[in-house]
Amino acid sequence: MAITPDWVLFPEQVVFLTGVAEIAGAIGLLVPPKLIPHIRYAAGIGLALYALCVYPANVNHAINNIAIGGETASWAYHGPRLLFQPVFIWWALIAGNVINWPFKPKTS
């Protein structure tokens, strides 16, 4: 809650729903593709969108040096976290078989 930007409406609900989305995405990646077709695909897209949507909170946390549990984090924490967010988005898309770049061309 502390790192949620002020412009986010209903922050408690948003934090709750992003947590639910993250758990649902993780479960979706664990479901065997043969059991429920396309669930991994949807989970990959959902987790990529989740990572994109929480990015403003991560930026807010870094720029405003917001304390969590009475402790602030240095740029040794914030820098990699912000730089790797696009990697997490890419990773979710890879895990969901949405993309396979740069490994091999996607075939239809």
Short mmCIF file of the C-alpha atoms (twelve columns), coordinates in Angstrom:
data_MODEL
# 
_entry.id   MODEL 
# 
loop_
_atom_site.group_PDB 
_atom_site.id 
_atom_site.type_symbol 
_atom_site.label_atom_id 
_atom_site.label_alt_id 
_atom_site.label_comp_id 
_atom_site.label_asym_id 
_atom_site.label_seq_id 
_atom_site.Cartn_x 
_atom_site.Cartn_y 
_atom_site.Cartn_z 
_atom_site.pdbx_PDB_model_num 
ATOM 1   C CA . MET A 1   0.000  0.000   0.000   1 
ATOM 2   C CA . ALA A 2   2.752  2.421   0.910   1 
ATOM 3   C CA . ILE A 3   4.292  2.440   -2.571  1 
ATOM 4   C CA . THR A 4   0.986  2.822   -4.430  1 
ATOM 5   C CA . PRO A 5   0.971  6.221   -6.197  1 
ATOM 6   C CA . ASP A 6   -1.521 8.796   -4.900  1 
ATOM 7   C CA . TRP A 7   -3.353 8.919   -8.249  1 
ATOM 8   C CA . VAL A 8   -4.468 5.280   -7.967  1 
ATOM 9   C CA . LEU A 9   -8.163 5.150   -7.100  1 
ATOM 10  C CA . PHE A 10  -9.253 2.591   -4.490  1 
ATOM 11  C CA . PRO A 11  -5.672 1.585   -3.628  1 
ATOM 12  C CA . GLU A 12  -6.627 -1.174  -1.163  1 
ATOM 13  C CA . GLN A 13  -8.765 -2.895  -3.793  1 
ATOM 14  C CA . VAL A 14  -6.122 -2.426  -6.485  1 
ATOM 15  C CA . VAL A 15  -3.406 -3.971  -4.292  1 
ATOM 16  C CA . PHE A 16  -5.714 -6.881  -3.441  1 
ATOM 17  C CA . LEU A 17  -6.670 -7.448  -7.080  1 
ATOM 18  C CA . THR A 18  -3.072 -7.278  -8.310  1 
ATOM 19  C CA . GLY A 19  -2.193 -9.911  -5.712  1 
ATOM 20  C CA . VAL A 20  -5.042 -12.119 -6.903  1 
ATOM 21  C CA . ALA A 21  -3.929 -11.589 -10.515 1 
ATOM 22  C CA . GLU A 22  -0.356 -12.553 -9.680  1 
ATOM 23  C CA . ILE A 23  -1.444 -15.758 -7.926  1 
ATOM 24  C CA . ALA A 24  -3.909 -16.643 -10.709 1 
ATOM 25  C CA . GLY A 25  -1.196 -16.098 -13.323 1 
ATOM 26  C CA . ALA A 26  1.233  -18.329 -11.464 1 
ATOM 27  C CA . ILE A 27  -1.393 -21.065 -11.158 1 
ATOM 28  C CA . GLY A 28  -2.227 -20.641 -14.855 1 
ATOM 29  C CA . LEU A 29  1.382  -21.321 -15.775 1 
ATOM 30  C CA . LEU A 30  1.312  -24.538 -13.738 1 
ATOM 31  C CA . VAL A 31  -1.771 -25.983 -15.464 1 
ATOM 32  C CA . PRO A 32  -0.716 -28.569 -18.066 1 
ATOM 33  C CA . PRO A 33  -1.545 -27.242 -21.562 1 
ATOM 34  C CA . LYS A 34  -3.384 -30.445 -22.462 1 
ATOM 35  C CA . LEU A 35  -5.733 -30.037 -19.482 1 
ATOM 36  C CA . ILE A 36  -6.994 -26.552 -20.346 1 
ATOM 37  C CA . PRO A 37  -5.888 -25.334 -23.785 1 
ATOM 38  C CA . HIS A 38  -4.609 -21.747 -23.960 1 
ATOM 39  C CA . ILE A 39  -4.501 -21.252 -20.164 1 
ATOM 40  C CA . ARG A 40  -0.700 -20.760 -20.224 1 
ATOM 41  C CA . TYR A 41  -1.109 -18.228 -23.024 1 
ATOM 42  C CA . ALA A 42  -3.695 -16.249 -21.035 1 
ATOM 43  C CA . ALA A 43  -1.596 -16.531 -17.861 1 
ATOM 44  C CA . GLY A 44  1.490  -15.236 -19.686 1 
ATOM 45  C CA . ILE A 45  -0.379 -12.231 -21.023 1 
ATOM 46  C CA . GLY A 46  -1.961 -11.616 -17.615 1 
ATOM 47  C CA . LEU A 47  1.365  -11.732 -15.794 1 
ATOM 48  C CA . ALA A 48  3.004  -9.463  -18.380 1 
ATOM 49  C CA . LEU A 49  0.167  -6.950  -17.933 1 
ATOM 50  C CA . TYR A 50  0.469  -7.279  -14.157 1 
ATOM 51  C CA . ALA A 51  4.204  -6.478  -14.311 1 
ATOM 52  C CA . LEU A 52  3.463  -3.496  -16.539 1 
ATOM 53  C CA . CYS A 53  0.703  -2.177  -14.272 1 
ATOM 54  C CA . VAL A 54  2.725  -2.370  -11.040 1 
ATOM 55  C CA . TYR A 55  5.688  -0.543  -12.603 1 
ATOM 56  C CA . PRO A 56  4.405  2.912   -11.520 1 
ATOM 57  C CA . ALA A 57  4.371  1.713   -7.901  1 
ATOM 58  C CA . ASN A 58  7.978  0.555   -8.228  1 
ATOM 59  C CA . VAL A 59  8.975  3.912   -9.717  1 
ATOM 60  C CA . ASN A 60  7.097  5.741   -6.937  1 
ATOM 61  C CA . HIS A 61  8.869  3.610   -4.337  1 
ATOM 62  C CA . ALA A 62  12.277 4.442   -5.811  1 
ATOM 63  C CA . ILE A 63  11.823 8.133   -6.536  1 
ATOM 64  C CA . ASN A 64  10.143 8.997   -3.245  1 
ATOM 65  C CA . ASN A 65  12.358 6.662   -1.173  1 
ATOM 66  C CA . ILE A 66  9.314  5.265   0.622   1 
ATOM 67  C CA . ALA A 67  10.051 3.346   3.798   1 
ATOM 68  C CA . ILE A 68  8.596  -0.157  4.163   1 
ATOM 69  C CA . GLY A 69  8.556  -1.489  7.706   1 
ATOM 70  C CA . GLY A 70  10.504 1.565   8.812   1 
ATOM 71  C CA . GLU A 71  13.361 0.854   6.391   1 
ATOM 72  C CA . THR A 72  14.247 2.546   3.118   1 
ATOM 73  C CA . ALA A 73  15.997 0.781   0.253   1 
ATOM 74  C CA . SER A 74  19.020 2.035   -1.632  1 
ATOM 75  C CA . TRP A 75  19.404 2.384   -5.380  1 
ATOM 76  C CA . ALA A 76  21.305 -0.921  -5.266  1 
ATOM 77  C CA . TYR A 77  17.820 -2.387  -4.744  1 
ATOM 78  C CA . HIS A 78  15.701 0.036   -6.773  1 
ATOM 79  C CA . GLY A 79  17.955 0.252   -9.826  1 
ATOM 80  C CA . PRO A 80  17.962 -3.454  -10.722 1 
ATOM 81  C CA . ARG A 81  14.282 -3.751  -9.828  1 
ATOM 82  C CA . LEU A 82  13.358 -1.000  -12.272 1 
ATOM 83  C CA . LEU A 83  15.747 -2.189  -14.975 1 
ATOM 84  C CA . PHE A 84  14.563 -5.805  -14.800 1 
ATOM 85  C CA . GLN A 85  10.826 -5.042  -15.011 1 
ATOM 86  C CA . PRO A 86  10.899 -5.328  -18.844 1 
ATOM 87  C CA . VAL A 87  12.731 -8.648  -18.426 1 
ATOM 88  C CA . PHE A 88  9.934  -9.886  -16.147 1 
ATOM 89  C CA . ILE A 89  7.370  -8.869  -18.767 1 
ATOM 90  C CA . TRP A 90  9.352  -10.720 -21.459 1 
ATOM 91  C CA . TRP A 91  9.768  -13.727 -19.159 1 
ATOM 92  C CA . ALA A 92  6.002  -13.947 -18.518 1 
ATOM 93  C CA . LEU A 93  5.369  -13.866 -22.267 1 
ATOM 94  C CA . ILE A 94  7.977  -16.590 -22.844 1 
ATOM 95  C CA . ALA A 95  6.553  -18.757 -20.023 1 
ATOM 96  C CA . GLY A 96  3.056  -18.408 -21.468 1 
ATOM 97  C CA . ASN A 97  4.233  -19.351 -24.962 1 
ATOM 98  C CA . VAL A 98  2.979  -15.989 -26.205 1 
ATOM 99  C CA . ILE A 99  6.362  -15.238 -27.772 1 
ATOM 100 C CA . ASN A 100 9.563  -17.197 -28.201 1 
ATOM 101 C CA . TRP A 101 11.900 -14.394 -29.228 1 
ATOM 102 C CA . PRO A 102 14.887 -14.617 -29.463 1 
ATOM 103 C CA . PHE A 103 14.984 -18.406 -29.363 1 
ATOM 104 C CA . LYS A 104 13.298 -19.406 -32.612 1 
ATOM 105 C CA . PRO A 105 10.759 -18.038 -35.089 1 
ATOM 106 C CA . LYS A 106 7.149  -18.469 -34.005 1 
ATOM 107 C CA . THR A 107 5.240  -20.724 -36.390 1 
ATOM 108 C CA . SER A 108 1.509  -20.599 -36.890 1 
# 
